[in-house]
Amino acid sequence: MRYYSSRDTERAAGVDFETALLAGLAPDGGLYLPEQLPQIEASRWRGSGSPAALAARLLPELTGLSSERLHILLGDALDFPLPVRRLSAERYVLELFHGPTAAFKDVGARAMARLMDDALERRGRRATVLVATSGDTGSAVADAFAGAANVAVALLYPRGRVSAVQERQLIARRPGVRAFAVEGTFDDCQRLVKGAFDDPELTALGLSTANSINVGRLLPQLVYYFWAVERLALEHGVAEPPQVVVPSGNLGNLTAGVFAAGMGLRFGGMSAAHNANDYFVRFLHDDAEPYDFKASVATLSNAMDVGAPSNFERLFALAGSDLRRRLSSATVDDDATTDRMRRTYREDDYLICPHTAVALEALDRLRAGDEELGARPALVLATAHPAKFPEAVEAATGVEPEPHPGLAALVTAETAVTPLAPHHEALREALLRPPADA
Ligand SMILES: *Cc1c(COP(=O)(O)O)cnc(C)c1O
């Protein structure tokens, strides 16, 4: 399969999957897209038994790797349960948060780490993954790459601007991972990462990225859409294609769902649920032009606080204005988010994080305006464990969430963090200086 940049409309410069995976961003600044989505017959993917076995059936064409190789590589990446739980009113929740860092990003990050380390091994190369993080991405990436033979990780986060749980996740000591607490904002962290990529003195480090612009993170995510549709049929007797609702920020998760639909998986519709950072909702409702982004605002569902969703470019290259026909959407503010957490606890005896609450509330609003949709089963993606957001959950419900095993282990984990001034020279020196424990 060839991959093309979203900006290469003539399709002049395709690369293979491995090149796209190791590069992250295309040389022209665009995002890689497969030249076509392979059509996968139901007989081929049904009955695979585990997420890794399912990935091995779905991804050979897209990655150029054999089914056997994929099964081996992804077997220990996709090693946690992905249960589908039934709520009232024909609503089902896909729990994507049973991985080590308690958010769905574990799926893409862990699979990408195995794919990248394997590709580097075959090329006899090493890489340094540089990540600016304001929370969930950094810890998922650090955990995923910890101990990888051919990859070192450097995390940059704004000191004092992430939650206590998030910081503990970021600075837990892990082999091959260094955490830098930047004296500045998240924007400073992003600026430092950009600057490092432009510095010829750092070329030898083989700098790479691991956020959701990388196709290596997106492809593994399409697997759980297939997984959930099969769980609905086998465990809940739901054969009708579900309406899928995705709590969205950078739109990586939604893009993976659009890929799954493009490969032949049947949905009863797809919806994007956003918090006050509602660019995509405005775009879909024809109230905003493509790329007419706004600065982000802080909300309770902070992993979705994205003003300029990076995967918009990929989605727009894939479907253009047809997105408006194919997707529905809704915006949910913080009060309604809290209210939905409370109601879900009262009515369904189920604790949810603020991101999942945005999606469940969006579903209710979309159903209220559409009778046909109201009668259809719905599948809502639950993206983080409630214990990752204990303050918000307790404020809404009065209940302290049960601990998540991965988060509980962090309380006693050893930590290691290096303070960093928000200047390029400081980062360059830190990256070129070998870590103390190497
Ligand atoms: C990252 C994240 C999101 C948003 O996902 P995108 O792929 O960026 O749209 C939603 N919920 C949680 C908990 C996240 O960590």
The ligand as an SDF file (V2000), in Angstrom:
LIG
                    3D

 15 15  0  0  0  0  0  0  0  0999 V2000
   -7.0020   12.2230   23.3620 C   0  0  0  0  0  0  0  0  0  0  0  0
   -8.3230   12.0100   24.0170 C   0  0  0  0  0  0  0  0  0  0  0  0
   -9.5520   12.2930   23.3500 C   0  0  0  0  0  0  0  0  0  0  0  0
   -9.5890   12.8810   21.9630 C   0  0  0  0  0  0  0  0  0  0  0  0
   -9.1830   11.9740   20.9910 O   0  0  0  0  0  0  0  0  0  0  0  0
   -8.7630   12.4780   19.5120 P   0  0  0  0  0  0  0  0  0  0  0  0
   -8.3010   11.2730   18.8130 O   0  0  0  0  0  0  0  0  0  0  0  0
   -7.6750   13.4950   19.7260 O   0  0  0  0  0  0  0  0  0  0  0  0
   -9.9700   13.0880   18.9050 O   0  0  0  0  0  0  0  0  0  0  0  0
  -10.7300   11.9810   23.9910 C   0  0  0  0  0  0  0  0  0  0  0  0
  -10.7310   11.4810   25.2520 N   0  0  0  0  0  0  0  0  0  0  0  0
   -9.5870   11.2140   25.9250 C   0  0  0  0  0  0  0  0  0  0  0  0
   -9.6750   10.6790   27.3040 C   0  0  0  0  0  0  0  0  0  0  0  0
   -8.3430   11.4590   25.3360 C   0  0  0  0  0  0  0  0  0  0  0  0
   -7.2180   11.1990   26.0130 O   0  0  0  0  0  0  0  0  0  0  0  0
  1  2  1  0
  2  3  1  0
  2 14  2  0
  3  4  1  0
  3 10  2  0
  4  5  1  0
  5  6  1  0
  6  7  2  0
  6  8  1  0
  6  9  1  0
 10 11  1  0
 11 12  2  0
 12 13  1  0
 12 14  1  0
 14 15  1  0
M  END
$$$$
